[in-house]
């Protein structure tokens, strides 16, 4: 590998870090909706795949820690993965321990990255002998994965019942596009449908505002004040920050979660985070232990799911690979999973490992310092100067552009249809993982009825 490519990888990681530091501080942004469209655009721009992967890895590691900051400082969840710590962060804020919570959250994220990298590589090597079997039976794994995730969700019955109707929706739209000649028969539209699922909750919320009664319910007379506590600068050293029990809980939970990479990252974060906190009798210690463990899990679950899917499998079998990392498996014409042309077929295992190492280690090193020194002022700047609506509008416009490039004007209405259907199911408790798995499983699943 040339020094030029290495330089491009470092530069891409730095650009991702700067971009997602600010995006991460914006409350209410979903990880998939802010990672997938940009990574898709980067891949389709024709950039070297290893550079694109480094950009993506740095993006989600940065986002994983930065999303914690508005949660810890003002109690507003930065994203889905940070929502489990809201209750604990509010309690510590009330006790005047926000600075300690930030430090513990930052160290927890650092632990998650450092544990996930070697553990995921080890797991990848262990399952590599079975890769051909897994690939040959990928469609069955997608069908089984959709059922498995549905049975793990809080709304089990509606999740299971939604699988076949969703498959009909996806395949029906594809058939319409083929019949009308919008796309050639050899092209299997997937990218746009990913984006439709990704933007679904936001799209449904925006569309509901066209309903007069719903719009009137959303009107507020006064804006509630947001208090940002003063935070003193403390030592940047990660040592002596955690107690022995916090260190054991965060390392142990991160290690075990790597072996459960096919399960929901949010579910694993809540499960192991709350289990770790229950061991503590003191409410403050309980909150701090939960925050440390959940911060570590937010990084390790994403990293392990992506690394194992990309390095060992070459197919997305984890929620983080199916959602935020989907573009590295299916972004025609660069990657096409139906032709077994994914990031694994383009890059060697050492190249994939290098991209993960550079992106994750560079990101966690920089954002750790940013979190420790600049969390409060950046939160203030973002809340005061960056309109939430502008960021959401940017992502929606990017999704519409990619949808038009994928299958023309009619496809925008296809995305709208998928967004409404997926958003409604999401509100009923059918999570992203079930919907993304069903998208991959749709052709093989419907073939069973023939």
C-alpha positions, 0 to 999 in steps of 0.5 A, spaced: 500 500 500 502 506 498 503 512 502 499 516 498 493 511 500 495 511 507 495 519 507 488 519 504 485 514 509 488 519 515 485 525 511 478 521 510 478 519 517 480 527 520 474 529 515 469 524 518 471 526 525 470 533 524 463 532 521 460 527 526 463 531 532 458 536 530 452 532 528 453 527 534 452 533 538 445 534 535 440 531 539 435 526 536 439 524 530 438 516 528 445 513 527 443 509 521 439 516 518 446 520 519 451 514 517 448 511 511 446 516 506 453 520 507 457 513 506 453 511 500 454 518 497 462 517 499 462 510 496 458 512 489 463 518 488 468 513 486 473 514 492 478 508 493 474 503 497 479 503 503 479 510 504 471 510 504 471 504 509 476 508 513 471 515 513 465 510 515 469 507 521 471 514 523 464 516 522 461 511 527 466 511 532 466 519 533 458 519 533 458 513 538 462 518 543 459 525 541 452 522 541 453 521 549 455 528 550 448 532 549 445 526 553 450 527 559 450 534 559 442 536 558 439 530 558 437 530 551 439 523 547 443 524 541 441 518 538 438 511 539 444 508 542 445 514 547 437 513 549 438 508 555 443 512 559 438 518 559 435 516 566 442 515 569 445 522 566 439 526 569 440 523 576 448 525 576 446 531 573 442 533 579 447 531 584 452 535 580 456 530 577 456 531 570 463 532 569 465 525 572 459 522 568 462 525 561 469 523 563 466 516 565 462 516 558 469 517 554 473 512 558 467 507 557 467 509 549 475 508 549 474 501 552 469 499 548 474 500 542 480 497 545 476 491 547 472 490 540 478 491 535 482 484 537 476 480 540 472 481 533 479 479 529 479 473 533 472 471 532 473 473 525 478 468 524 474 463 528 469 463 523 472 464 517 473 456 515 465 456 515 464 462 510 463 458 504 457 455 507 454 461 510 454 465 503 451 459 500 446 459 505 445 466 506 438 467 504 436 462 509 440 466 514 436 472 512 430 469 513 432 466 520 435 473 522 428 476 520 424 471 524 430 471 530 430 479 531 422 479 530 422 474 536 427 478 540 423 485 539 418 488 544 412 487 539 413 480 537 407 478 534 406 484 529 414 483 528 413 476 525 406 478 522 409 484 518 415 480 515 411 477 509 407 483 507 414 487 507 417 482 503 411 483 498 412 491 498 419 490 496 418 485 491 412 488 488 416 495 487 422 491 484 417 488 479 413 494 477 420 498 476 422 492 471 415 491 468 415 499 466 422 498 464 425 503 469 431 499 471 433 493 467 432 486 469 439 484 471 438 490 476 435 489 483 433 495 487 436 495 494 439 502 495 433 506 495 429 501 499 434 501 505 434 509 505 426 509 505 426 504 511 432 509 514 428 515 513 421 512 515 420 515 522 422 522 520 418 522 514 412 519 518 413 525 523 413 530 518 407 528 514 403 527 520 404 535 521 399 536 514 394 533 519 391 539 522 389 536 528 396 533 529 399 539 528 395 543 533 397 538 538 404 539 537 404 547 538 407 549 544 406 556 547 413 557 551 420 554 550 422 550 556 429 552 558 435 548 557 440 548 563 448 547 561 452 546 567 459 549 568 464 543 567 471 544 570 477 542 566 480 536 569 486 531 567 485 527 560 488 521 563 484 515 563 487 512 568 484 512 575 477 514 572 474 508 573 473 503 580 475 496 579 468 494 578 466 499 573 472 497 569 471 489 570 463 490 568 465 495 562 471 490 559 467 484 561 460 486 557 464 489 551 467 482 550 461 478 551 457 482 546 462 481 541 460 474 540 453 476 540 454 480 534 447 478 530 443 481 536 441 488 536 446 493 539 441 497 543 438 491 546 445 488 548 447 495 551 440 496 555 441 488 557 448 488 560 448 496 562 442 495 567 445 488 569 452 491 571 448 497 574 444 492 579 450 490 582 451 497 585 447 499 591 448 506 591 444 510 586 450 514 584 454 508 583 449 504 580 448 510 575 455 511 574 457 504 572 451 503 567 453 509 564 461 506 563 458 500 561 453 502 556 458 507 553 463 501 552 457 497 549 455 503 544 462 502 541 463 495 541 457 492 539 457 496 532 465 495 531 464 487 532 458 487 528 461 491 522 468 487 523 465 480 523 460 481 517 466 485 513 472 481 514 469 474 515 463 473 512 462 478 506 454 478 508 451 483 513 449 478 518 449 484 524 444 490 525 450 494 524 452 491 518 444 491 515 443 498 517 449 503 518 454 499 514 449 497 508 452 501 503 459 497 503 455 490 501 450 493 496 451 500 493 450 498 485 454 499 481 460 499 486 458 493 491 452 488 489 451 483 494 446 479 489 453 478 485 457 477 491 461 483 490 462 487 497 467 490 500 470 483 502 471 481 495 474 488 493 479 489 499 483 483 503 483 482 510 489 485 512 486 492 508 480 491 512 483 490 518 488 496 517 482 501 515 478 499 522 484 500 526 486 507 523 479 509 523 477 507 530 483 509 533 484 516 530 477 517 531 477 515 539 483 519 540 481 525 538 474 525 540 476 523 547 480 529 548 474 533 545 469 530 549 473 532 555 475 539 554 469 542 549 463 538 550 459 543 554 461 549 549 460 545 543 453 543 546 451 550 547 453 552 540 449 546 537 443 548 540 443 555 539 446 556 532 445 549 528 437 548 526 435 541 527 431 542 521 436 544 517 440 538 518 434 533 517 432 537 511 440 536 508 439 528 509 432 528 506 435 531 500 441 527 500 436 521 500 432 523 495 438 525 490 440 518 491 433 515 490 433 519 483 439 516 481 437 509 483 431 509 479 428 515 477 422 520 479 417 514 480 422 511 485 421 517 489 414 515 490 417 508 492 421 511 497 415 515 500 411 508 500 416 504 503 417 510 508 410 510 510 409 503 511 416 502 515 415 508 519 408 506 521 410 499 523 416 502 527 411 506 531 408 499 532 414 496 535 417 493 528 424 495 529 429 497 523 433 490 524 427 486 522 425 491 516 432 491 513 433 483 514 426 482 510 429 487 505 435 482 504 430 476 505 424 478 500 426 474 494 428 467 497 422 468 502 417 469 497 420 464 492 417 459 498 410 460 496 411 459 489 
